[in-house]
């Protein structure tokens, strides 16, 4: 469903978001496509409601939307982002430094696939 190139692009997006000073709409062109980021209040590194969209050179269109900074549980102090592309959704949870996180996806049979990642 997702190619290695798509995963690398996704990690790039997370890194750009964490390291950028988002407070307005910004579009970045790369060889792999374009990324548009929208953010409001920049007082939080994980601003609820901020989003960014991209269009890949292969025609893949995706959207990332920040849900919240999680308080408590397995994902305590991680930023929860929903990624949508091609009719599917994944939940990403990542640290402020962007070096660690998790992603979860609910499969058609109702099972949830969860995977951690780190730099």
N, CA, C and O atoms as CSV, one atom per row, in Angstrom:
chain,resi,resn,atom,element,x,y,z
A,1,UNK,N,N,0.822,-1.189,0.000
A,1,UNK,CA,C,0.000,0.000,0.000
A,1,UNK,C,C,0.871,1.261,0.000
A,1,UNK,O,O,0.637,2.173,-0.793
A,2,UNK,N,N,1.865,1.316,0.876
A,2,UNK,CA,C,2.753,2.463,0.935
A,2,UNK,C,C,4.145,2.016,0.521
A,2,UNK,O,O,4.652,1.010,1.017
A,3,UNK,N,N,4.760,2.756,-0.382
A,3,UNK,CA,C,6.091,2.413,-0.855
A,3,UNK,C,C,7.146,2.968,0.093
A,3,UNK,O,O,6.856,3.813,0.940
A,4,UNK,N,N,8.364,2.486,-0.059
A,4,UNK,CA,C,9.470,2.988,0.754
A,4,UNK,C,C,9.636,4.489,0.541
A,4,UNK,O,O,9.920,5.226,1.485
A,5,UNK,N,N,9.460,4.935,-0.690
A,5,UNK,CA,C,9.573,6.358,-1.006
A,5,UNK,C,C,8.520,7.161,-0.239
A,5,UNK,O,O,8.805,8.251,0.257
A,6,UNK,N,N,7.296,6.616,-0.145
A,6,UNK,CA,C,6.223,7.296,0.589
A,6,UNK,C,C,6.573,7.391,2.066
A,6,UNK,O,O,6.357,8.434,2.683
A,7,UNK,N,N,7.114,6.314,2.646
A,7,UNK,CA,C,7.502,6.338,4.060
A,7,UNK,C,C,8.597,7.370,4.307
A,7,UNK,O,O,8.540,8.114,5.286
A,8,UNK,N,N,9.585,7.418,3.432
A,8,UNK,CA,C,10.655,8.402,3.590
A,8,UNK,C,C,10.109,9.818,3.489
A,8,UNK,O,O,10.522,10.704,4.238
A,9,UNK,N,N,9.179,10.031,2.562
A,9,UNK,CA,C,8.553,11.342,2.414
A,9,UNK,C,C,7.771,11.694,3.677
A,9,UNK,O,O,7.775,12.847,4.108
A,10,UNK,N,N,7.099,10.703,4.274
A,10,UNK,CA,C,6.336,10.921,5.502
A,10,UNK,C,C,7.259,11.331,6.644
A,10,UNK,O,O,6.946,12.260,7.389
A,11,UNK,N,N,8.379,10.658,6.788
A,11,UNK,CA,C,9.338,11.005,7.831
A,11,UNK,C,C,9.892,12.403,7.588
A,11,UNK,O,O,10.084,13.165,8.536
A,12,UNK,N,N,10.151,12.748,6.332
A,12,UNK,CA,C,10.602,14.092,5.980
A,12,UNK,C,C,9.569,15.128,6.409
A,12,UNK,O,O,9.925,16.174,6.953
A,13,UNK,N,N,8.298,14.843,6.170
A,13,UNK,CA,C,7.238,15.772,6.558
A,13,UNK,C,C,7.206,15.993,8.062
A,13,UNK,O,O,7.073,17.125,8.527
A,14,UNK,N,N,7.329,14.907,8.822
A,14,UNK,CA,C,7.335,15.036,10.278
A,14,UNK,C,C,8.523,15.880,10.715
A,14,UNK,O,O,8.377,16.777,11.544
A,15,UNK,N,N,9.693,15.599,10.163
A,15,UNK,CA,C,10.881,16.376,10.502
A,15,UNK,C,C,10.736,17.843,10.162
A,15,UNK,O,O,11.122,18.711,10.944
A,16,UNK,N,N,10.177,18.119,8.991
A,16,UNK,CA,C,9.965,19.511,8.591
A,16,UNK,C,C,9.016,20.202,9.552
A,16,UNK,O,O,9.229,21.358,9.917
A,17,UNK,N,N,7.968,19.500,9.964
A,17,UNK,CA,C,7.001,20.112,10.859
A,17,UNK,C,C,7.623,20.413,12.207
A,17,UNK,O,O,7.450,21.505,12.747
A,18,UNK,N,N,8.349,19.444,12.753
A,18,UNK,CA,C,8.948,19.613,14.068
A,18,UNK,C,C,9.985,20.722,14.063
A,18,UNK,O,O,10.073,21.493,15.019
A,19,UNK,N,N,10.772,20.813,12.997
A,19,UNK,CA,C,11.857,21.785,12.950
A,19,UNK,C,C,11.456,23.150,12.410
A,19,UNK,O,O,12.207,24.115,12.553
A,20,UNK,N,N,10.291,23.242,11.797
A,20,UNK,CA,C,9.902,24.517,11.190
A,20,UNK,C,C,9.236,25.441,12.193
A,20,UNK,O,O,8.734,25.002,13.228
A,21,UNK,N,N,9.240,26.695,11.879
A,21,UNK,CA,C,8.531,27.680,12.689
A,21,UNK,C,C,7.232,28.003,11.968
A,21,UNK,O,O,7.110,29.036,11.310
A,22,UNK,N,N,6.282,27.117,12.101
A,22,UNK,CA,C,5.017,27.266,11.377
A,22,UNK,C,C,4.167,28.338,12.033
A,22,UNK,O,O,3.953,28.301,13.245
A,23,UNK,N,N,3.693,29.265,11.274
A,23,UNK,CA,C,2.796,30.283,11.764
A,23,UNK,C,C,1.989,30.834,10.615
A,23,UNK,O,O,1.185,31.749,10.795
A,24,UNK,N,N,2.194,30.288,9.448
A,24,UNK,CA,C,1.523,30.732,8.242
A,24,UNK,C,C,1.491,29.575,7.262
A,24,UNK,O,O,1.932,28.471,7.581
A,25,UNK,N,N,0.976,29.822,6.083
A,25,UNK,CA,C,0.953,28.799,5.045
A,25,UNK,C,C,2.268,28.845,4.279
A,25,UNK,O,O,2.698,29.906,3.827
A,26,UNK,N,N,2.898,27.692,4.138
A,26,UNK,CA,C,4.170,27.579,3.442
A,26,UNK,C,C,4.104,26.416,2.469
A,26,UNK,O,O,3.608,25.348,2.825
A,27,UNK,N,N,4.595,26.599,1.246
A,27,UNK,CA,C,4.664,25.515,0.271
A,27,UNK,C,C,6.116,25.282,-0.102
A,27,UNK,O,O,6.857,26.221,-0.394
A,28,UNK,N,N,6.514,24.013,-0.089
A,28,UNK,CA,C,7.877,23.624,-0.431
A,28,UNK,C,C,7.816,22.645,-1.591
A,28,UNK,O,O,7.079,21.660,-1.533
A,29,UNK,N,N,8.588,22.906,-2.652
A,29,UNK,CA,C,8.678,22.015,-3.820
A,29,UNK,C,C,9.912,21.144,-3.679
A,29,UNK,O,O,10.986,21.638,-3.336
A,30,UNK,N,N,9.769,19.848,-3.940
A,30,UNK,CA,C,10.907,18.930,-3.986
A,30,UNK,C,C,10.796,18.107,-5.259
A,30,UNK,O,O,9.802,18.208,-5.977
A,31,UNK,N,N,11.801,17.299,-5.544
A,31,UNK,CA,C,11.735,16.399,-6.696
A,31,UNK,C,C,10.623,15.372,-6.543
A,31,UNK,O,O,10.112,14.848,-7.533
A,32,UNK,N,N,10.247,15.085,-5.289
A,32,UNK,CA,C,9.210,14.097,-5.017
A,32,UNK,C,C,7.811,14.689,-4.987
A,32,UNK,O,O,6.840,13.942,-4.867
A,33,UNK,N,N,7.677,15.998,-5.092
A,33,UNK,CA,C,6.358,16.638,-5.080
A,33,UNK,C,C,6.390,17.927,-4.293
A,33,UNK,O,O,7.449,18.525,-4.103
A,34,UNK,N,N,5.212,18.360,-3.830
A,34,UNK,CA,C,5.130,19.600,-3.069
A,34,UNK,C,C,4.452,19.348,-1.732
A,34,UNK,O,O,3.631,18.441,-1.590
A,35,UNK,N,N,4.819,20.180,-0.743
A,35,UNK,CA,C,4.244,20.102,0.589
A,35,UNK,C,C,3.730,21.482,0.943
A,35,UNK,O,O,4.449,22.471,0.801
A,36,UNK,N,N,2.478,21.559,1.408
A,36,UNK,CA,C,1.908,22.814,1.880
A,36,UNK,C,C,1.570,22.651,3.348
A,36,UNK,O,O,0.836,21.734,3.716
A,37,UNK,N,N,2.102,23.537,4.204
A,37,UNK,CA,C,1.865,23.463,5.643
A,37,UNK,C,C,1.073,24.680,6.081
A,37,UNK,O,O,1.357,25.803,5.665
A,38,UNK,N,N,0.066,24.446,6.933
A,38,UNK,CA,C,-0.756,25.509,7.501
A,38,UNK,C,C,-0.720,25.388,9.012
A,38,UNK,O,O,-0.942,24.303,9.548
A,39,UNK,N,N,-0.447,26.472,9.702
A,39,UNK,CA,C,-0.450,26.442,11.166
A,39,UNK,C,C,-0.914,27.786,11.683
A,39,UNK,O,O,-0.754,28.813,11.024
A,40,UNK,N,N,-1.483,27.765,12.854
A,40,UNK,CA,C,-1.941,28.992,13.486
A,40,UNK,C,C,-0.963,29.408,14.560
A,40,UNK,O,O,0.165,29.806,14.271
A,41,UNK,N,N,-1.401,29.313,15.794
A,41,UNK,CA,C,-0.619,29.671,16.961
A,41,UNK,C,C,0.654,28.831,17.008
A,41,UNK,O,O,0.592,27.606,16.907
A,42,UNK,N,N,1.800,29.475,17.159
A,42,UNK,CA,C,3.065,28.744,17.195
A,42,UNK,C,C,3.591,28.579,18.618
A,42,UNK,O,O,4.768,28.269,18.800
A,43,UNK,N,N,2.744,28.779,19.632
A,43,UNK,CA,C,3.208,28.668,21.010
A,43,UNK,C,C,3.399,27.220,21.439
A,43,UNK,O,O,3.959,26.966,22.505
A,44,UNK,N,N,2.950,26.279,20.643
A,44,UNK,CA,C,3.094,24.861,20.958
A,44,UNK,C,C,3.744,24.145,19.783
A,44,UNK,O,O,3.433,24.432,18.627
A,45,UNK,N,N,4.635,23.224,20.073
A,45,UNK,CA,C,5.271,22.450,19.000
A,45,UNK,C,C,4.284,21.483,18.368
A,45,UNK,O,O,4.526,20.996,17.264
A,46,UNK,N,N,3.180,21.194,19.042
A,46,UNK,CA,C,2.162,20.264,18.547
A,46,UNK,C,C,0.821,20.987,18.588
A,46,UNK,O,O,-0.015,20.706,19.447
A,47,UNK,N,N,0.619,21.913,17.668
A,47,UNK,CA,C,-0.558,22.782,17.682
A,47,UNK,C,C,-1.789,22.077,17.118
A,47,UNK,O,O,-1.844,21.779,15.925
A,48,UNK,N,N,-2.771,21.813,17.968
A,48,UNK,CA,C,-4.018,21.175,17.549
A,48,UNK,C,C,-4.632,21.932,16.374
A,48,UNK,O,O,-4.767,23.155,16.416
A,49,UNK,N,N,-4.998,21.201,15.336
A,49,UNK,CA,C,-5.648,21.788,14.166
A,49,UNK,C,C,-4.716,22.159,13.031
A,49,UNK,O,O,-5.170,22.370,11.906
A,50,UNK,N,N,-3.406,22.243,13.303
A,50,UNK,CA,C,-2.465,22.545,12.217
A,50,UNK,C,C,-2.488,21.385,11.228
A,50,UNK,O,O,-2.731,20.240,11.611
A,51,UNK,N,N,-2.237,21.681,9.964
A,51,UNK,CA,C,-2.240,20.615,8.969
A,51,UNK,C,C,-1.246,20.901,7.870
A,51,UNK,O,O,-0.785,22.031,7.705
A,52,UNK,N,N,-0.923,19.875,7.127
A,52,UNK,CA,C,-0.120,20.046,5.932
A,52,UNK,C,C,-0.527,19.009,4.916
A,52,UNK,O,O,-0.902,17.889,5.262
A,53,UNK,N,N,-0.448,19.395,3.657
A,53,UNK,CA,C,-0.862,18.558,2.532
A,53,UNK,C,C,0.311,18.406,1.580
A,53,UNK,O,O,1.170,19.284,1.491
A,54,UNK,N,N,0.341,17.284,0.866
A,54,UNK,CA,C,1.382,17.125,-0.145
A,54,UNK,C,C,0.825,16.408,-1.360
A,54,UNK,O,O,-0.155,15.666,-1.296
A,55,UNK,N,N,1.497,16.666,-2.464
A,55,UNK,CA,C,1.207,15.988,-3.717
A,55,UNK,C,C,2.525,15.435,-4.226
A,55,UNK,O,O,3.454,16.196,-4.498
A,56,UNK,N,N,2.614,14.123,-4.357
A,56,UNK,CA,C,3.839,13.481,-4.806
A,56,UNK,C,C,3.968,13.511,-6.309
A,56,UNK,O,O,2.979,13.690,-7.020
A,57,UNK,N,N,5.185,13.336,-6.798
A,57,UNK,CA,C,5.413,13.311,-8.241
A,57,UNK,C,C,4.710,12.124,-8.888
A,57,UNK,O,O,4.465,12.123,-10.094
A,58,UNK,N,N,4.385,11.104,-8.076
A,58,UNK,CA,C,3.662,9.939,-8.583
A,58,UNK,C,C,2.145,10.118,-8.524
A,58,UNK,O,O,1.391,9.186,-8.804
A,59,UNK,N,N,1.700,11.339,-8.152
A,59,UNK,CA,C,0.270,11.633,-8.104
A,59,UNK,C,C,-0.378,11.351,-6.763
A,59,UNK,O,O,-1.560,11.642,-6.586
A,60,UNK,N,N,0.363,10.789,-5.805
A,60,UNK,CA,C,-0.180,10.514,-4.483
A,60,UNK,C,C,-0.456,11.827,-3.762
A,60,UNK,O,O,0.412,12.698,-3.700
A,61,UNK,N,N,-1.646,11.968,-3.224
A,61,UNK,CA,C,-2.039,13.156,-2.473
A,61,UNK,C,C,-2.302,12.722,-1.038
A,61,UNK,O,O,-2.996,11.732,-0.806
A,62,UNK,N,N,-1.759,13.447,-0.083
A,62,UNK,CA,C,-1.947,13.097,1.318
A,62,UNK,C,C,-2.158,14.321,2.179
A,62,UNK,O,O,-1.849,15.444,1.779
A,63,UNK,N,N,-2.692,14.088,3.377
A,63,UNK,CA,C,-2.921,15.175,4.329
A,63,UNK,C,C,-2.537,14.700,5.720
A,63,UNK,O,O,-2.811,13.559,6.094
A,64,UNK,N,N,-1.905,15.575,6.479
A,64,UNK,CA,C,-1.560,15.338,7.873
A,64,UNK,C,C,-2.305,16.387,8.694
A,64,UNK,O,O,-2.269,17.569,8.352
A,65,UNK,N,N,-2.971,15.985,9.759
A,65,UNK,CA,C,-3.692,16.922,10.615
A,65,UNK,C,C,-3.367,16.608,12.074
A,65,UNK,O,O,-3.512,15.470,12.520
A,66,UNK,N,N,-2.924,17.630,12.812
A,66,UNK,CA,C,-2.593,17.432,14.223
A,66,UNK,C,C,-3.873,17.356,15.037
A,66,UNK,O,O,-4.736,18.231,14.957
A,67,UNK,N,N,-3.977,16.285,15.827
A,67,UNK,CA,C,-5.130,16.076,16.690
A,67,UNK,C,C,-4.882,16.707,18.052
A,67,UNK,O,O,-5.689,17.504,18.529
A,68,UNK,N,N,-3.750,16.345,18.683
A,68,UNK,CA,C,-3.475,16.846,20.032
A,68,UNK,C,C,-2.095,16.420,20.502
A,68,UNK,O,O,-1.457,15.549,19.910
A,69,UNK,N,N,-1.651,17.052,21.580
A,69,UNK,CA,C,-0.498,16.589,22.334
A,69,UNK,C,C,-1.070,15.652,23.386
A,69,UNK,O,O,-1.846,16.083,24.239
A,70,UNK,N,N,-0.700,14.381,23.339
A,70,UNK,CA,C,-1.305,13.359,24.202
A,70,UNK,C,C,-0.834,13.518,25.646
A,70,UNK,O,O,0.348,13.745,25.905
A,71,UNK,N,N,-1.779,13.395,26.582
A,71,UNK,CA,C,-1.479,13.432,28.015
A,71,UNK,C,C,-1.869,12.096,28.623
A,71,UNK,O,O,-3.055,11.778,28.723
A,72,UNK,N,N,-0.888,11.319,29.025
A,72,UNK,CA,C,-1.142,10.041,29.682
A,72,UNK,C,C,-1.109,8.861,28.733
A,72,UNK,O,O,-1.217,9.010,27.516
A,73,UNK,N,N,-0.957,7.690,29.316
A,73,UNK,CA,C,-0.992,6.456,28.546
A,73,UNK,C,C,0.278,6.183,27.767
A,73,UNK,O,O,1.313,6.813,27.986
A,74,UNK,N,N,0.181,5.235,26.858
A,74,UNK,CA,C,1.312,4.776,26.051
A,74,UNK,C,C,1.964,5.908,25.256
A,74,UNK,O,O,3.177,5.892,25.045
A,75,UNK,N,N,1.181,6.879,24.817
A,75,UNK,CA,C,1.687,7.945,23.948
A,75,UNK,C,C,1.832,9.287,24.672
A,75,UNK,O,O,1.762,10.343,24.044
A,76,UNK,N,N,2.033,9.245,25.989
A,76,UNK,CA,C,2.164,10.451,26.797
A,76,UNK,C,C,3.238,11.378,26.225
A,76,UNK,O,O,4.345,10.942,25.907
A,77,UNK,N,N,2.897,12.652,26.100
A,77,UNK,CA,C,3.786,13.707,25.593
A,77,UNK,C,C,4.190,13.539,24.136
A,77,UNK,O,O,5.169,14.143,23.697
A,78,UNK,N,N,3.455,12.729,23.375
A,78,UNK,CA,C,3.703,12.605,21.946
A,78,UNK,C,C,2.613,13.347,21.183
A,78,UNK,O,O,1.469,13.427,21.632
A,79,UNK,N,N,2.977,13.882,20.038
A,79,UNK,CA,C,2.035,14.596,19.184
A,79,UNK,C,C,1.262,13.573,18.345
A,79,UNK,O,O,1.861,12.740,17.665
A,80,UNK,N,N,-0.070,13.643,18.400
A,80,UNK,CA,C,-0.931,12.726,17.644
A,80,UNK,C,C,-1.341,13.408,16.346
A,80,UNK,O,O,-1.939,14.484,16.357
A,81,UNK,N,N,-1.014,12.775,15.238
A,81,UNK,CA,C,-1.316,13.295,13.904
A,81,UNK,C,C,-2.046,12.218,13.118
A,81,UNK,O,O,-1.675,11.046,13.179
A,82,UNK,N,N,-3.081,12.603,12.380
A,82,UNK,CA,C,-3.764,11.662,11.496
A,82,UNK,C,C,-3.293,11.925,10.076
A,82,UNK,O,O,-3.347,13.050,9.581
A,83,UNK,N,N,-2.830,10.859,9.433
A,83,UNK,CA,C,-2.373,10.907,8.046
A,83,UNK,C,C,-3.431,10.239,7.179
A,83,UNK,O,O,-3.850,9.116,7.459
A,84,UNK,N,N,-3.862,10.929,6.127
A,84,UNK,CA,C,-4.861,10.387,5.199
A,84,UNK,C,C,-4.304,10.404,3.784
A,84,UNK,O,O,-3.739,11.402,3.339
A,85,UNK,N,N,-4.473,9.276,3.077
A,85,UNK,CA,C,-4.072,9.185,1.668
A,85,UNK,C,C,-4.806,8.019,1.032
A,85,UNK,O,O,-4.944,6.957,1.640
A,86,UNK,N,N,-5.266,8.214,-0.166
A,86,UNK,CA,C,-5.915,7.163,-0.949
A,86,UNK,C,C,-7.037,6.460,-0.179
A,86,UNK,O,O,-7.207,5.247,-0.307
A,87,UNK,N,N,-7.797,7.206,0.613
A,87,UNK,CA,C,-8.917,6.633,1.343
A,87,UNK,C,C,-8.548,5.895,2.614
A,87,UNK,O,O,-9.429,5.349,3.278
A,88,UNK,N,N,-7.279,5.859,2.972
A,88,UNK,CA,C,-6.831,5.192,4.195
A,88,UNK,C,C,-6.344,6.224,5.197
A,88,UNK,O,O,-5.931,7.322,4.823
A,89,UNK,N,N,-6.396,5.860,6.483
A,89,UNK,CA,C,-5.891,6.733,7.539
A,89,UNK,C,C,-4.929,5.973,8.431
A,89,UNK,O,O,-5.091,4.778,8.678
A,90,UNK,N,N,-3.923,6.694,8.910
A,90,UNK,CA,C,-2.971,6.161,9.887
A,90,UNK,C,C,-2.842,7.184,10.992
A,90,UNK,O,O,-2.919,8.389,10.751
A,91,UNK,N,N,-2.644,6.701,12.206
A,91,UNK,CA,C,-2.382,7.572,13.343
A,91,UNK,C,C,-0.888,7.549,13.621
A,91,UNK,O,O,-0.302,6.484,13.812
A,92,UNK,N,N,-0.275,8.727,13.643
A,92,UNK,CA,C,1.143,8.861,13.979
A,92,UNK,C,C,1.249,9.545,15.331
A,92,UNK,O,O,0.471,10.446,15.644
A,93,UNK,N,N,2.205,9.117,16.121
A,93,UNK,CA,C,2.517,9.716,17.416
A,93,UNK,C,C,4.021,9.919,17.417
A,93,UNK,O,O,4.766,8.951,17.270
A,94,UNK,N,N,4.490,11.156,17.581
A,94,UNK,CA,C,5.935,11.383,17.540
A,94,UNK,C,C,6.377,12.381,18.594
A,94,UNK,O,O,5.599,13.220,19.050
A,95,UNK,N,N,7.656,12.269,18.975
A,95,UNK,CA,C,8.244,13.111,20.010
A,95,UNK,C,C,8.571,14.497,19.464
A,95,UNK,O,O,8.623,14.707,18.252
A,96,UNK,N,N,8.789,15.433,20.376
A,96,UNK,CA,C,9.082,16.813,19.974
A,96,UNK,C,C,10.346,16.905,19.133
A,96,UNK,O,O,10.414,17.720,18.214
A,97,UNK,N,N,11.339,16.090,19.429
A,97,UNK,CA,C,12.575,16.137,18.647
A,97,UNK,C,C,12.466,15.361,17.335
A,97,UNK,O,O,13.391,15.381,16.523
A,98,UNK,N,N,11.339,14.678,17.126
A,98,UNK,CA,C,11.111,13.953,15.882
A,98,UNK,C,C,11.919,12.677,15.738
A,98,UNK,O,O,11.930,12.067,14.669
A,99,UNK,N,N,12.600,12.262,16.812
A,99,UNK,CA,C,13.479,11.100,16.710
A,99,UNK,C,C,12.814,9.772,17.037
A,99,UNK,O,O,13.349,8.720,16.687
A,100,UNK,N,N,11.664,9.793,17.698
A,100,UNK,CA,C,10.970,8.551,18.039
A,100,UNK,C,C,9.476,8.714,17.824
A,100,UNK,O,O,8.951,9.827,17.822
A,101,UNK,N,N,8.811,7.603,17.648
A,101,UNK,CA,C,7.370,7.656,17.496
A,101,UNK,C,C,6.762,6.302,17.187
A,101,UNK,O,O,7.435,5.272,17.207
A,102,UNK,N,N,5.479,6.335,16.903
A,102,UNK,CA,C,4.707,5.144,16.576
A,102,UNK,C,C,3.766,5.481,15.440
A,102,UNK,O,O,3.439,6.648,15.221
A,103,UNK,N,N,3.331,4.467,14.721
A,103,UNK,CA,C,2.193,4.642,13.840
A,103,UNK,C,C,1.267,3.464,14.037
A,103,UNK,O,O,1.705,2.351,14.330
A,104,UNK,N,N,-0.021,3.722,13.871
A,104,UNK,CA,C,-1.040,2.696,14.009
A,104,UNK,C,C,-1.981,2.782,12.829
A,104,UNK,O,O,-2.270,3.861,12.312
A,105,UNK,N,N,-2.452,1.616,12.416
A,105,UNK,CA,C,-3.416,1.563,11.322
A,105,UNK,C,C,-4.403,0.445,11.617
A,105,UNK,O,O,-4.002,-0.666,11.964
A,106,UNK,N,N,-5.691,0.736,11.480
A,106,UNK,CA,C,-6.714,-0.283,11.649
A,106,UNK,C,C,-6.926,-0.965,10.307
A,106,UNK,O,O,-7.229,-0.318,9.305
A,107,UNK,N,N,-6.762,-2.271,10.307
A,107,UNK,CA,C,-6.881,-3.067,9.088
A,107,UNK,C,C,-8.360,-3.341,8.782
A,107,UNK,O,O,-9.210,-3.206,9.663
A,108,UNK,N,N,-8.667,-3.724,7.541
A,108,UNK,CA,C,-10.060,-4.005,7.168
A,108,UNK,C,C,-10.741,-5.055,8.054
A,108,UNK,O,O,-11.963,-5.035,8.203
A,109,UNK,N,N,-9.960,-5.975,8.644
A,109,UNK,CA,C,-10.549,-6.999,9.511
A,109,UNK,C,C,-10.743,-6.513,10.944
A,109,UNK,O,O,-11.166,-7.285,11.804
A,110,UNK,N,N,-10.438,-5.229,11.214
A,110,UNK,CA,C,-10.635,-4.652,12.537
A,110,UNK,C,C,-9.411,-4.699,13.439
A,110,UNK,O,O,-9.401,-4.054,14.487
A,111,UNK,N,N,-8.384,-5.443,13.059
A,111,UNK,CA,C,-7.166,-5.497,13.858
A,111,UNK,C,C,-6.389,-4.199,13.702
A,111,UNK,O,O,-6.423,-3.566,12.647
A,112,UNK,N,N,-5.687,-3.807,14.765
A,112,UNK,CA,C,-4.857,-2.613,14.717
A,112,UNK,C,C,-3.397,-3.015,14.618
A,112,UNK,O,O,-2.891,-3.772,15.446
A,113,UNK,N,N,-2.727,-2.501,13.597
A,113,UNK,CA,C,-1.300,-2.720,13.412
A,113,UNK,C,C,-0.574,-1.538,14.044
A,113,UNK,O,O,-0.915,-0.388,13.769
A,114,UNK,N,N,0.412,-1.803,14.878
A,114,UNK,CA,C,1.166,-0.746,15.540
A,114,UNK,C,C,2.653,-1.011,15.354
A,114,UNK,O,O,3.105,-2.151,15.458
A,115,UNK,N,N,3.408,0.043,15.080
A,115,UNK,CA,C,4.847,-0.091,14.854
A,115,UNK,C,C,5.557,1.120,15.442
A,115,UNK,O,O,5.128,2.254,15.231
A,116,UNK,N,N,6.636,0.887,16.175
A,116,UNK,CA,C,7.436,2.008,16.673
A,116,UNK,C,C,8.559,2.289,15.680
A,116,UNK,O,O,8.915,1.427,14.876
A,117,UNK,N,N,9.112,3.491,15.737
A,117,UNK,CA,C,10.237,3.856,14.891
A,117,UNK,C,C,11.140,4.817,15.654
A,117,UNK,O,O,10.702,5.482,16.593
A,118,UNK,N,N,12.387,4.882,15.250
A,118,UNK,CA,C,13.335,5.819,15.851
A,118,UNK,C,C,14.429,6.124,14.844
A,118,UNK,O,O,14.650,5.371,13.895
A,119,UNK,N,N,15.104,7.232,15.066
A,119,UNK,CA,C,16.202,7.633,14.177
A,119,UNK,C,C,17.389,6.760,14.408
A,119,UNK,O,O,18.420,6.935,13.758
